[in-house]
């Protein structure tokens, strides 16, 4: 899975480097989760907490 982010005012999505390496506050960005081949959106754009909650659910069921 690939986590991407962008500022709410920007158009282009970028690869998420990590919460501590982000130059902007998390609340100013939108996030989305894509499949590994980047062809399918697994989680629609939204807040960090919402996207990460779904990410953890997918990871949990993938390994169990």
C-alpha positions as CSV (number, residue, x, y, z in Angstrom):
1,X,0.0,0.0,0.0
2,X,1.1,3.5,-0.7
3,X,0.2,6.5,1.4
4,X,0.1,9.8,-0.3
5,X,-0.6,13.4,0.8
6,X,-1.1,16.9,-0.6
7,X,-2.0,20.3,0.8
8,X,-5.6,21.1,0.5
9,X,-4.7,23.9,-1.9
10,X,-2.5,21.8,-4.2
11,X,-3.4,19.5,-7.0
12,X,-0.5,17.0,-7.2
13,X,-0.2,14.1,-4.7
14,X,3.1,13.2,-3.2
15,X,4.5,10.2,-1.5
16,X,4.2,10.5,2.3
17,X,7.7,10.7,3.9
18,X,6.5,10.3,7.5
19,X,4.8,12.4,10.1
20,X,8.0,13.9,11.5
21,X,9.5,14.7,8.1
22,X,6.4,16.5,6.8
23,X,7.0,20.3,6.4
24,X,3.3,21.2,7.0
25,X,1.0,20.4,9.9
26,X,-1.0,17.2,9.4
27,X,-4.3,19.1,9.7
28,X,-3.5,21.2,6.6
29,X,-3.1,18.1,4.4
30,X,-5.3,15.5,2.8
31,X,-4.3,11.9,2.7
32,X,-5.2,8.8,0.6
33,X,-4.2,5.2,0.4
34,X,-3.5,3.4,-2.9
35,X,-2.8,-0.2,-3.8
36,X,0.9,-1.2,-4.3
37,X,0.7,-0.7,-8.1
38,X,-1.0,2.7,-7.6
39,X,-4.0,1.7,-9.8
40,X,-6.7,1.4,-7.1
41,X,-7.7,3.9,-4.4
42,X,-8.2,1.9,-1.2
43,X,-9.2,4.9,1.0
44,X,-10.7,8.1,-0.5
45,X,-8.9,11.4,0.3
46,X,-9.6,12.5,3.9
47,X,-8.0,13.4,7.3
48,X,-4.9,11.6,8.5
49,X,-6.7,9.8,11.4
50,X,-9.4,8.4,9.2
51,X,-7.0,7.1,6.5
52,X,-4.6,5.6,9.1
53,X,-7.5,3.9,10.9
54,X,-8.4,2.1,7.6
55,X,-4.8,1.4,6.9
56,X,-4.4,-0.4,10.2
57,X,-7.6,-2.4,9.6
58,X,-6.3,-3.6,6.2
59,X,-2.9,-4.5,7.7
60,X,-4.6,-6.5,10.5
61,X,-6.7,-8.6,8.2
62,X,-3.9,-9.0,5.7
63,X,-1.7,-10.7,8.3
64,X,-4.4,-12.8,10.1
